[in-house]
Amino acid sequence: MAIKTTLLSENELIWSPIVANNRMNRERKASGINSYEQEIDFRPEDWLLQRLQTQENVRWLDVCCGKGNALLQVAHHFSEQNLQHKVQLTGLDLVNFYNPIPPNITCLHFETDSIIKWQSSQAYDLITCIHGLHYVGDKLKAITQLANSLDADGLFIANFDVASVFINEHSNTDQVKAWFKQQNIQYQSNKKLMQTSNNAVTSFAGKYVGANDQAGKNYTGQEAVNAYYILENH
């Protein structure tokens, strides 16, 4: 089937100015002004601390972490409570724009790679991706991989616009929502927010064929990327 829109492969998309120049999450902290708390009403430090009430250690992976401000803020929070030995924080981003990690912070490290190529070496209690999926090509694969990197009863939470997925050349929000429902992925349409604790997500049945970096502005008012799939018998 012919796709009329010019589509980019994952390797081509990495060099797209839309992806390289995105600033959606460069500066955000975990809590306070311009933060994850303000954006999605979620304080990572509180969630992790609550988790520590029932287990010895916690791991948080922040995907598309920008400068790493949210992770650094949480690392300092746990440092002040002498809990760094119980916490492992990881930041992942396509480009190395991270702020320096102070010598007294021992629970944080950064990794530079694309979500699609990156392979998890361990399971995480918490995975966040704040406005990062807007700039990913194979979004449904990324969601699958990240969810399946969760530990038991963990939480993956991310901004996501179902309208950014095109199936057989058309934006197909119903098909994406149906897949979400099958995989126990909760989606809030009004907030454009998805979350799940399912770490055994089954891949979307459609074949990924490329990304369109000329899709224009999405609901955030920023230029974004649409993903294209082919699904047989639909």
Order of alpha helices (4+ residues) and beta strands (2+ residues): alpha-alpha-alpha-alpha-beta-alpha-beta-beta-beta-alpha-beta-beta-beta-alpha-beta-beta-beta-beta
